[in-house]
């Protein structure tokens, strides 16, 4: 028992003495070796090594003094403590970012559902046309027909949003914008809108969309702006960091 107690005291003394070592630019390598061979907990050794890397990166990227991190003139114990505090700060910032993103996503989803309750866009037809230089069509193109229905209680003057084309497994194929302001759509009524776009045979998503028949395309419309005849508007703003919706 006495031997174990003496060993424990010696280990504690070794940890304390290592933590008191002051790091400089000249001795940092030797100090790192001392820390690595010491009886410090493995976690503290890793934290110290991480702090060294952080300091070197600060120098490599020429960070401004207020953003740079230096270990010169600090004890091993201070460096370990500061690195743990820095890690805790980063973790808190990441949690805050995730919470803000979740709140933005929820707000976006709610606004999107409200807009979709006011207007509906359906893909009616898709027809491919080959290039025909004699007709002035130098690239193949696709004609699309959409049905726009006013589900609200007010006349709609214009609709803007994103058309999303997916395969039967809901894998995205292509997206195009839609902007309709041809004529006012009374409540409960529908209008047909025709659009077309050229196919770039060097773009995979264009080739994939060209190859799909209408029955093999799942269509979704994401309204971003609805303008009513009385001047009222509904605007759905997609947060820039939400890319998976």
DRENVEXKE-398014 format. One record per atom (N, C-alpha, C): x, y, z; residue number from 1; atom name. Coordinates in pm, whole numbers, plus 50000, padded with zeros to 5 digits. Layout:
DRENVEXKE-398014
      c1      c2      c3   resi   name
       X       Y       Z    NUM     CA
...
***
This chain:
DRENVEXKE-398014
      c1      c2      c3   resi   name
   50083   49880   50000      1      N
   50000   50000   50000      1     CA
   50087   50125   50000      1      C
   50191   50122   50083      2      N
   50281   50237   50090      2     CA
   50347   50262   49954      2      C
   50385   50151   49887      3      N
   50448   50165   49756      3     CA
   50354   50228   49655      3      C
   50227   50188   49660      4      N
   50129   50245   49568      4     CA
   50108   50393   49595      4      C
   50105   50429   49723      5      N
   50085   50569   49759      5     CA
   50202   50654   49711      5      C
   50324   50601   49730      6      N
   50443   50674   49685      6     CA
   50440   50691   49533      6      C
   50398   50585   49462      7      N
   50391   50592   49315      7     CA
   50289   50696   49270      7      C
   50173   50700   49339      8      N
   50068   50797   49303      8     CA
   50117   50938   49325      8      C
   50186   50962   49439      9      N
   50239   51095   49467      9     CA
   50343   51135   49363      9      C
   50423   51039   49322     10      N
   50526   51068   49222     10     CA
   50462   51104   49089     10      C
   50356   51032   49055     11      N
   50287   51061   48929     11     CA
   50224   51199   48931     11      C
   50161   51234   49045     12      N
   50101   51367   49058     12     CA
   50206   51475   49049     12      C
   50319   51450   49110     13      N
   50428   51547   49106     13     CA
   50480   51565   48965     13      C
   50487   51454   48890     14      N
   50533   51460   48752     14     CA
   50437   51542   48666     14      C
   50306   51520   48685     15      N
   50206   51594   48609     15     CA
   50216   51743   48638     15      C
   50230   51775   48769     16      N
   50238   51915   48809     16     CA
   50361   51982   48750     16      C
   50474   51914   48755     17      N
   50597   51974   48704     17     CA
   50590   51996   48554     17      C
   50529   51903   48481     18      N
   50514   51919   48336     18     CA
   50423   52036   48305     18      C
   50315   52048   48378     19      N
   50220   52156   48352     19     CA
   50280   52294   48380     19      C
   50387   52298   48460     20      N
   50450   52426   48491     20     CA
   50553   52468   48387     20      C
   50588   52379   48298     21      N
   50685   52412   48194     21     CA
   50632   52525   48106     21      C
   50717   52623   48080     22      N
   50679   52736   47996     22     CA
   50729   52711   47854     22      C
   50640   52729   47758     23      N
   50672   52703   47618     23     CA
   50722   52830   47550     23      C
   50828   52814   47472     24      N
   50878   52922   47387     24     CA
   50892   52867   47245     24      C
   50922   52956   47152     25      N
   50942   52912   47014     25     CA
   51062   52819   47004     25      C
   51159   52839   47092     26      N
   51281   52760   47083     26     CA
   51268   52621   47145     26      C
   51186   52611   47251     27      N
   51182   52482   47322     27     CA
   51051   52404   47303     27      C
   50962   52453   47217     28      N
   50829   52391   47207     28     CA
   50835   52244   47166     28      C
   50935   52208   47083     29      N
   50947   52068   47041     29     CA
   50988   51979   47158     29      C
   51085   52027   47237     30      N
   51128   51949   47353     30     CA
   51018   51939   47457     30      C
   50944   52049   47475     31      N
   50833   52046   47571     31     CA
   50726   51947   47525     31      C
   50700   51947   47395     32      N
   50601   51853   47340     32     CA
   50643   51709   47367     32      C
   50773   51682   47355     33      N
   50823   51548   47383     33     CA
   50808   51514   47531     33      C
   50833   51613   47618     34      N
   50816   51591   47762     34     CA
   50671   51560   47796     34      C
   50581   51635   47733     35      N
   50439   51613   47757     35     CA
   50399   51474   47709     35      C
   50447   51435   47593     36      N
   50413   51305   47537     36     CA
   50459   51189   47621     36      C
   50572   51204   47687     37      N
   50626   51095   47769     37     CA
   50590   51108   47916     37      C
   50513   51209   47950     38      N
   50476   51231   48090     38     CA
   50360   51142   48131     38      C
   50320   51154   48256     39      N
   50207   51076   48308     39     CA
   50076   51154   48301     39      C
   50075   51261   48222     40      N
   49950   51335   48204     40     CA
   49844   51244   48142     40      C
   49717   51269   48172     41      N
   49610   51190   48109     41     CA
   49619   51201   47957     41      C
   49580   51096   47889     42      N
   49585   51095   47742     42     CA
   49505   51210   47683     42      C
   49393   51243   47746     43      N
   49310   51353   47696     43     CA
   49388   51485   47696     43      C
   49459   51512   47807     44      N
   49537   51635   47817     44     CA
   49650   51638   47714     44      C
   49711   51523   47691     45      N
   49817   51517   47589     45     CA
   49762   51552   47451     45      C
   49644   51498   47422     46      N
   49581   51526   47293     46     CA
   49542   51673   47282     46      C
   49490   51728   47391     47      N
   49451   51869   47393     47     CA
   49573   51958   47370     47      C
   49683   51924   47433     48      N
   49806   52003   47417     48     CA
   49855   51995   47271     48      C
   49853   51876   47214     49      N
   49897   51859   47075     49     CA
   49806   51938   46980     49      C
   49678   51939   47010     50      N
   49584   52015   46927     50     CA
   49612   52164   46935     50      C
   49648   52211   47054     51      N
   49681   52353   47072     51     CA
   49806   52390   46991     51      C
   49904   52300   46987     52      N
   50024   52326   46907     52     CA
   49988   52341   46759     52      C
   49903   52252   46711     53      N
   49861   52259   46570     53     CA
   49785   52389   46545     53      C
   49698   52425   46638     54      N
   49621   52549   46624     54     CA
   49714   52669   46616     54      C
   49818   52671   46699     55      N
   49912   52782   46698     55     CA
   49989   52788   46565     55      C
   50029   52672   46516     56      N
   50103   52668   46389     56     CA
   50015   52714   46273     56      C
   49888   52676   46276     57      N
   49795   52718   46171     57     CA
   49772   52869   46175     57      C
   49768   52926   46295     58      N
   49754   53071   46309     58     CA
   49868   53143   46239     58      C
   49989   53088   46253     59      N
   50105   53149   46188     59     CA
   50100   53129   46037     59      C
   50061   53010   45994     60      N
   50060   52977   45852     60     CA
   49962   53064   45775     60      C
   49846   53094   45838     61      N
   49744   53171   45769     61     CA
   49755   53321   45796     61      C
   49859   53361   45868     62      N
   49882   53503   45897     62     CA
   49756   53572   45951     62      C
   49696   53510   46050     63      N
   49574   53565   46108     63     CA
   49601   53696   46179     63      C
   49499   53781   46183     64      N
   49510   53907   46256     64     CA
   49537   53877   46403     64      C
   49607   53967   46474     65      N
   49643   53942   46615     65     CA
   49525   53902   46702     65      C
   49408   53965   46678     66      N
   49293   53934   46763     66     CA
   49236   53795   46735     66      C
   49270   53736   46620     67      N
   49220   53602   46586     67     CA
   49328   53495   46597     67      C
   49453   53538   46607     68      N
   49564   53442   46611     68     CA
   49576   53380   46750     68      C
   49634   53263   46754     69      N
   49658   53197   46883     69     CA
   49806   53167   46895     69      C
   49864   53203   47009     70      N
   50006   53178   47032     70     CA
   50025   53102   47163     70      C
   50127   53018   47165     71      N
   50157   52942   47286     71     CA
   50283   52992   47354     71      C
   50356   53078   47287     72      N
   50484   53126   47341     72     CA
   50463   53204   47470     72      C
   50539   53168   47571     73      N
   50531   53236   47699     73     CA
   50425   53181   47793     73      C
   50357   53076   47751     74      N
   50252   53017   47834     74     CA
   50298   52882   47887     74      C
   50244   52847   48003     75      N
   50276   52716   48061     75     CA
   50193   52608   47993     75      C
   50240   52484   48008     76      N
   50167   52371   47951     76     CA
   50026   52365   48008     76      C
   50015   52387   48138     77      N
   49883   52384   48202     77     CA
   49791   52490   48148     77      C
   49845   52612   48125     78      N
   49763   52721   48071     78     CA
   49717   52689   47929     78      C
   49808   52632   47850     79      N
   49775   52597   47712     79     CA
   49664   52492   47707     79      C
   49676   52392   47794     80      N
   49573   52288   47799     80     CA
   49438   52349   47839     80      C
   49440   52435   47941     81      N
   49317   52498   47988     81     CA
   49254   52584   47878     81      C
   49335   52666   47811     82      N
   49282   52753   47706     82     CA
   49226   52673   47588     82      C
   49292   52562   47555     83      N
   49244   52482   47443     83     CA
   49111   52416   47477     83      C
   49095   52373   47602     84      N
   48968   52313   47642     84     CA
   48857   52418   47639     84      C
   48888   52540   47682     85      N
   48790   52648   47677     85     CA
   48752   52681   47532     85      C
   48854   52678   47444     86      N
   48829   52706   47303     86     CA
   48741   52597   47241     86      C
   48768   52472   47275     87      N
   48687   52361   47224     87     CA
   48542   52372   47272     87      C
   48526   52412   47398     88      N
   48391   52429   47453     88     CA
   48318   52542   47381     88      C
   48392   52649   47348     89      N
   48333   52762   47276     89     CA
   48287   52719   47137     89      C
   48372   52643   47068     90      N
   48336   52595   46934     90     CA
   48213   52505   46939     90      C
   48207   52421   47042     91      N
   48092   52332   47055     91     CA
   47964   52412   47078     91      C
   47973   52516   47161     92      N
   47856   52600   47188     92     CA
   47813   52674   47062     92      C
   47910   52721   46985     93      N
   47878   52792   46860     93     CA
   47812   52699   46760     93      C
   47859   52574   46753     94      N
   47801   52477   46660     94     CA
   47658   52443   46701     94      C
   47635   52429   46831     95      N
   47499   52401   46879     95     CA
   47405   52517   46847     95      C
   47456   52640   46863     96      N
   47376   52758   46832     96     CA
   47345   52765   46683     96      C
   47445   52730   46600     97      N
   47424   52730   46455     97     CA
   47319   52627   46416     97      C
   47327   52508   46475     98      N
   47231   52403   46443     98     CA
   47090   52443   46485     98      C
   47080   52508   46601     99      N
   46948   52553   46648     99     CA
   46891   52659   46556     99      C
   46976   52755   46515    100      N
   46930   52861   46425    100     CA
   46886   52803   46290    100      C
   46961   52703   46242    101      N
   46925   52640   46115    101     CA
   46793   52565   46127    101      C
   46774   52496   46240    102      N
   46649   52423   46262    102     CA
   46530   52519   46268    102      C
   46548   52632   46334    103      N
   46441   52733   46343    103     CA
   46411   52793   46207    103      C
   46518   52820   46128    104      N
   46498   52875   45994    104     CA
   46428   52775   45904    104      C
   46467   52648   45918    105      N
   46404   52542   45838    105     CA
   46256   52530   45872    105      C
   46223   52534   46001    106      N
   46084   52521   46043    106     CA
   46001   52640   45993    106      C
   46057   52761   46003    107      N
   45987   52880   45955    107     CA
   45966   52873   45804    107      C
   46068   52826   45733    108      N
   46057   52814   45588    108     CA
   45950   52712   45550    108      C
   45950   52598   45616    109      N
   45852   52493   45587    109     CA
   45709   52543   45611    109      C
   45691   52618   45720    110      N
   45558   52670   45751    110     CA
   45512   52769   45644    110      C
   45603   52861   45606    111      N
   45570   52961   45505    111     CA
   45542   52895   45370    111      C
   45620   52789   45339    112      N
   45601   52718   45212    112     CA
   45466   52649   45208    112      C
   45426   52585   45317    113      N
   45297   52518   45321    113     CA
   45181   52618   45309    113      C
   45196   52733   45371    114      N
   45093   52837   45361    114     CA
   45079   52886   45217    114      C
   45194   52904   45149    115      N
   45190   52949   45010    115     CA
   45128   52843   44921    115      C
   45160   52717   44947    116      N
   45105   52608   44866    116     CA
   44956   52591   44888    116      C
   44904   52642   45000    117      N
   44760   52636   45023    117     CA
   44688   52744   44945    117      C
   44763   52836   44884    118      N
   44703   52947   44808    118     CA
   44711   52926   44657    118      C
   44813   52853   44613    119      N
   44830   52832   44469    119     CA
   44887   52692   44445    119      C
   44843   52631   44337    120      N
   44891   52498   44300    120     CA
   44937   52501   44155    120      C
   45051   52440   44130    121      N
   45103   52430   43993    121     CA
   45124   52283   43961    121      C
   45068   52239   43850    122      N
   45076   52100   43807    122     CA
   45141   52091   43669    122      C
   45225   51991   43648    123      N
   45284   51968   43518    123     CA
   45185   51888   43433    123      C
   45138   51948   43322    124      N
   45041   51881   43236    124     CA
   45105   51802   43124    124      C
   45211   51857   43068    125      N
   45269   51792   42950    125     CA
   45417   51826   42936    125      C
   45490   51734   42876    126      N
   45632   51751   42846    126     CA
   45655   51691   42708    126      C
   45710   51773   42619    127      N
   45733   51724   42483    127     CA
   45871   51765   42436    127      C
   45948   51668   42386    128      N
   46084   51694   42338    128     CA
   46084   51728   42189    128      C
   46172   51818   42151    129      N
   46191   51853   42011    129     CA
   46340   51849   41978    129      C
   46374   51779   41871    130      N
   46514   51772   41828    130     CA
   46557   51904   41766    130      C
   46688   51922   41761    131      N
   46742   52041   41694    131     CA
   46705   52038   41546    131      C
   46677   52156   41493    132      N
   46641   52169   41351    132     CA
   46696   52303   41302    132      C
   46815   52298   41241    133      N
   46879   52424   41201    133     CA
   46798   52496   41094    133      C
   46719   52421   41015    134      N
   46639   52485   40911    134     CA
   46525   52566   40971    134      C
   46484   52526   41092    135      N
   46377   52601   41160    135     CA
   46435   52702   41260    135      C
   46567   52712   41264    136      N
   46631   52806   41355    136     CA
   46652   52752   41495    136      C
   46631   52621   41514    137      N
   46651   52560   41644    137     CA
   46785   52485   41642    137      C
   46885   52546   41699    138      N
   47019   52488   41691    138     CA
   47049   52390   41804    138      C
   46958   52381   41900    139      N
   46973   52285   42010    139     CA
   46839   52217   42032    139      C
   46840   52094   42081    140      N
   46713   52031   42119    140     CA
   46648   52111   42232    140      C
   46517   52104   42241    141      N
   46450   52178   42348    141     CA
   46327   52102   42395    141      C
   46277   52144   42510    142      N
   46160   52079   42571    142     CA
   46050   52183   42590    142      C
   45930   52148   42545    143      N
   45813   52230   42572    143     CA
   45739   52174   42693    143      C
   45698   52262   42782    144      N
   45627   52220   42903    144     CA
   45495   52296   42914    144      C
   45396   52227   42965    145      N
   45266   52290   42992    145     CA
   45234   52274   43139    145      C
   45200   52385   43205    146      N
   45168   52384   43348    146     CA
   45025   52433   43369    146      C
   44960   52379   43469    147      N
   44829   52428   43510    147     CA
   44845   52500   43644    147      C
   44804   52626   43649    148      N
   44814   52706   43771    148     CA
   44674   52727   43826    148      C
   44654   52685   43949    149      N
   44522   52695   44011    149     CA
   44526   52788   44132    149      C
   44432   52879   44137    150      N
   44420   52972   44250    150     CA
   44337   52905   44360    150      C
   44401   52868   44469    151      N
   44333   52804   44581    151     CA
   44290   52903   44688    151      C
   44328   53029   44670    152      N
   44299   53130   44771    152     CA
   44161   53191   44749    152      C
   44127   53287   44833    153      N
   43999   53355   44823    153     CA
   44011   53490   44753    153      C
   44132   53522   44703    154      N
   44153   53650   44635    154     CA
   44211   53625   44495    154      C
   44181   53712   44398    155      N
   44240   53698   44265    155     CA
   44392   53709   44271    155      C
   44458   53621   44197    156      N
   44604   53621   44194    156     CA
   44652   53688   44064    156      C
   44740   53786   44081    157      N
   44793   53860   43966    157     CA
   44919   53796   43910    157      C
   45000   53736   43998    158      N
   45124   53676   43951    158     CA
   45177   53571   44047    158      C
   45250   53475   43991    159      N
   45310   53367   44070    159     CA
   45453   53346   44024    159      C
   45542   53329   44120    160      N
   45681   53302   44088    160     CA
   45730   53191   44180    160      C
   45815   53103   44127    161      N
   45867   52996   44211    161     CA
   45961   52904   44135    161      C
   45990   52789   44196    162      N
   46084   52694   44140    162     CA
   46013   52563   44106    162      C
   46030   52519   43980    163      N
   45978   52390   43937    163     CA
   46085   52285   43959    163      C
   46050   52181   44032    164      N
   46145   52073   44061    164     CA
   46099   51945   43993    164      C
   46187   51887   43915    165      N
   46158   51762   43845    165     CA
   46241   51652   43907    165      C
   46174   51544   43949    166      N
   46240   51432   44016    166     CA
   46204   51303   43944    166      C
   46285   51199   43968    167      N
   46247   51069   43913    167     CA
   46151   51000   44009    167      C
   46111   50878   43977    168      N
   46010   50810   44058    168     CA
   46061   50776   44198    168      C
   46193   50783   44218    169      N
   46250   50759   44351    169     CA
   46268   50889   44429    169      C
   46216   50998   44376    170      N
   46226   51132   44433    170     CA
   46370   51185   44433    170      C
   46451   51134   44340    171      N
   46586   51187   44322    171     CA
   46579   51308   44229    171      C
   46632   51423   44269    172      N
   46623   51544   44185    172     CA
   46688   51523   44048    172      C
   46622   51572   43945    173      N
   46675   51567   43809    173     CA
   46715   51707   43763    173      C
   46620   51800   43773    174      N
   46645   51935   43724    174     CA
   46551   52033   43793    174      C
   46593   52159   43797    175      N
   46511   52267   43850    175     CA
   46510   52382   43749    175      C
   46393   52443   43732    176      N
   46383   52564   43651    176     CA
   46288   52661   43719    176      C
   46308   52788   43695    177      N
   46221   52889   43753    177     CA
   46094   52908   43670    177      C
   45987   52945   43737    178      N
   45861   52975   43670    178     CA
   45813   53112   43717    178      C
   45772   53195   43621    179      N
   45720   53327   43653    179     CA
   45597   53352   43567    179      C
   45482   53364   43631    180      N
   45356   53381   43559    180     CA
   45292   53513   43598    180      C
   45262   53597   43495    181      N
   45188   53721   43518    181     CA
   45106   53756   43394    181      C
   45062   53652   43320    182      N
   44989   53675   43196    182     CA
   44854   53742   43219    182      C
   44778   53686   43311    183      N
   44647   53743   43342    183     CA
   44606   53703   43484    183      C
   44517   53782   43540    184      N
   44472   53755   43676    184     CA
   44392   53624   43681    184      C
   44418   53545   43786    185      N
   44347   53418   43804    185     CA
   44246   53435   43918    185      C
   44116   53433   43889    186      N
   44016   53448   43994    186     CA
   44020   53330   44092    186      C
   43966   53346   44212    187      N
   43964   53237   44310    187     CA
   43895   53113   44254    187      C
   43957   52998   44274    188      N
   43898   52872   44229    188     CA
   43917   52841   44083    188      C
   43981   52930   44006    189      N
   43998   52907   43863    189     CA
   44141   52865   43830    189      C
   44157   52816   43706    190      N
   44287   52765   43661    190     CA
   44328   52835   43532    190      C
   44458   52839   43509    191      N
   44513   52889   43384    191     CA
   44624   52795   43340    191      C
   44641   52780   43208    192      N
   44749   52698   43155    192     CA
   44863   52789   43110    192      C
   44982   52753   43151    193      N
   45102   52832   43117    193     CA
   45199   52742   43042    193      C
   45251   52795   42929    194      N
   45344   52718   42847    194     CA
   45485   52778   42858    194      C
   45581   52689   42868    195      N
   45719   52733   42874    195     CA
   45809   52634   42801    195      C
   45931   52677   42772    196      N
   46026   52587   42705    196     CA
   46168   52625   42744    196      C
   46259   52532   42728    197      N
   46401   52563   42750    197     CA
   46486   52471   42665    197      C
   46604   52523   42628    198      N
   46696   52446   42545    198     CA
   46769   52342   42628    198      C
   46803   52232   42564    199      N
   46877   52124   42627    199     CA
   47024   52135   42589    199      C
   47107   52141   42692    200      N
   47252   52139   42669    200     CA
   47298   51995   42679    200      C
   47340   51939   42568    201      N
   47375   51796   42564    201     CA
   47503   51763   42641    201      C
   47570   51866   42693    202      N
   47691   51844   42771    202     CA
   47665   51852   42921    202      C
   47539   51877   42959    203      N
   47501   51886   43100    203     CA
   47419   51763   43137    203      C
   47465   51691   43236    204      N
   47402   51563   43274    204     CA
   47255   51580   43312    204      C
   47223   51684   43389    205      N
   47084   51699   43434    205     CA
   46991   51728   43315    205      C
   47041   51800   43214    206      N
   46960   51825   43095    206     CA
   46935   51695   43019    206      C
   47040   51615   43005    207      N
   47026   51488   42935    207     CA
   46930   51394   43010    207      C
   46940   51394   43144    208      N
   46853   51308   43223    208     CA
   46707   51350   43209    208      C
   46682   51481   43210    209      N
   46544   51530   43198    209     CA
   46490   51501   43058    209      C
   46572   51518   42957    210      N
   46532   51491   42820    210     CA
   46489   51345   42803    210      C
   46556   51255   42872    211      N
   46531   51111   42854    211     CA
   46405   51063   42925    211      C
   46348   51144   43014    212      N
   46233   51100   43093    212     CA
   46101   51130   43021    212      C
   46013   51029   43022    213      N
   45876   51052   42975    213     CA
   45796   51120   43086    213      C
   45686   51181   43048    214      N
   45605   51256   43145    214     CA
   45564   51170   43265    214      C
   45525   51045   43238    215      N
   45478   50958   43347    215     CA
   45590   50914   43440    215      C
   45715   50940   43401    216      N
   45829   50903   43485    216     CA
   45888   51023   43559    216      C
   45816   51135   43553    217      N
   45863   51257   43619    217     CA
   45771   51290   43736    217      C
   45829   51306   43854    218      N
   45756   51356   43971    218     CA
   45780   51505   43978    218      C
   45671   51583   43981    219      N
   45682   51729   43975    219     CA
   45645   51792   44109    219      C
   45726   51888   44151    220      N
   45696   51966   44271    220     CA
   45716   52114   44240    220      C
   45629   52197   44294    221      N
   45644   52341   44275    221     CA
   45664   52408   44410    221      C
   45767   52491   44418    222      N
   45799   52564   44540    222     CA
   45774   52713   44516    222      C
   45655   52762   44556    223      N
   45627   52905   44534    223     CA
   45717   52994   44619    223      C
   45763   53102   44560    224      N
   45846   53197   44633    224     CA
   45781   53335   44642    224      C
   45686   53363   44551    225      N
   45625   53496   44550    225     CA
   45487   53487   44487    225      C
   45387   53529   44559    226      N
   45250   53536   44509    226     CA
   45203   53681   44523    226      C
   45151   53736   44413    227      N
   45099   53874   44416    227     CA
   44950   53869   44389    227      C
   44873   53928   44479    228      N
   44728   53930   44463    228     CA
   44683   54058   44391    228      C
   44563   54051   44338    229      N
   44512   54164   44259    229     CA
   44493   54289   44343    229      C
   44477   54273   44474    230      N
   44457   54389   44561    230     CA
   44589   54449   44609    230      C
   44700   54396   44558    231      N
   44832   54448   44597    231     CA
   44899   54370   44708    231      C
   44827   54279   44771    232      N
   44887   54197   44876    232     CA
   44989   54099   44818    232      C
   45083   54058   44902    233      N
   45189   53968   44858    233     CA
   45218   53862   44963    233      C
   45262   53748   44916    234      N
   45315   53643   45002    234     CA
   45453   53609   44949    234      C
   45555   53624   45033    235      N
   45692   53599   44992    235     CA
   45749   53488   45081    235      C
   45804   53387   45017    236      N
   45867   53276   45088    236     CA
   46016   53282   45060    236      C
   46093   53312   45162    237      N
   46237   53325   45146    237     CA
   46306   53198   45195    237      C
   46381   53134   45105    238      N
   46454   53013   45141    238     CA
   46587   53054   45205    238      C
   46613   53012   45328    239      N
   46744   53040   45387    239     CA
   46855   52982   45302    239      C
   46964   53058   45285    240      N
   47070   53015   45195    240     CA
   47137   52887   45240    240      C
   47139   52859   45371    241      N
   47211   52742   45419    241     CA
   47125   52617   45420    241      C
   47000   52627   45373    242      N
   46914   52509   45365    242     CA
   46918   52459   45222    242      C
   46996   52358   45198    243      N
   47016   52309   45063    243     CA
   46958   52171   45040    243      C
   46911   52108   45147    244      N
   46869   51969   45135    244     CA
   46718   51952   45118    244      C
   46647   52063   45112    245      N
   46503   52051   45100    245     CA
   46461   52028   44956    245      C
***
